[in-house]
Amino acid sequence: MKTIVVYDIENDRIRKRIFNACKDYGLEHIQCSAFLGDLNHNRRGELKQRLKRTLGNKKGKIFICPICDKDLRLLEEIVVYEPKGDTGETTG
């Protein structure tokens, strides 16, 4: 089953360890603090325990959400890499 992991961690060292754990479990990095990939129930539980140990008592939030194939088909993505005519410069 597809699983999405989203986190908000202030501590750079802990955030990097969470990132690496998600990569170790074969998840794809889809946003700054978000991963998506296939994990069965057991692997999802293992990852949860690893992330819980990694976060410890540090400030942060981690969401681990299984997504069924039916709901995943409803996924919509909106991407704008660079707005047309936007040079990033401001006038003043």
Secondary structure in CASP SS format (residue, H / E / C, confidence):
PFRMAT SS
TARGET T0000
AUTHOR 0000-0000-0000
METHOD secondary structure of the structure
MODEL  1
M C 1.00
K E 1.00
T E 1.00
I E 1.00
V E 1.00
V E 1.00
Y E 1.00
D E 1.00
I E 1.00
E C 1.00
N C 1.00
D H 1.00
R H 1.00
I H 1.00
R H 1.00
K H 1.00
R H 1.00
I H 1.00
F H 1.00
N H 1.00
A H 1.00
C H 1.00
K H 1.00
D H 1.00
Y C 1.00
G C 1.00
L C 1.00
E E 1.00
H E 1.00
I E 1.00
Q E 1.00
C C 1.00
S C 1.00
A E 1.00
F E 1.00
L E 1.00
G E 1.00
D E 1.00
L C 1.00
N C 1.00
H H 1.00
N H 1.00
R H 1.00
R H 1.00
G H 1.00
E H 1.00
L H 1.00
K H 1.00
Q H 1.00
R H 1.00
L H 1.00
K H 1.00
R H 1.00
T H 1.00
L H 1.00
G C 1.00
N C 1.00
K C 1.00
K C 1.00
G E 1.00
K E 1.00
I E 1.00
F E 1.00
I E 1.00
C E 1.00
P E 1.00
I E 1.00
C C 1.00
D H 1.00
K H 1.00
D H 1.00
L H 1.00
R C 1.00
L C 1.00
L C 1.00
E C 1.00
E C 1.00
I C 1.00
V C 1.00
V C 1.00
Y C 1.00
E C 1.00
P C 1.00
K C 1.00
G C 1.00
D C 1.00
T C 1.00
G C 1.00
E C 1.00
T C 1.00
T C 1.00
G C 1.00
END
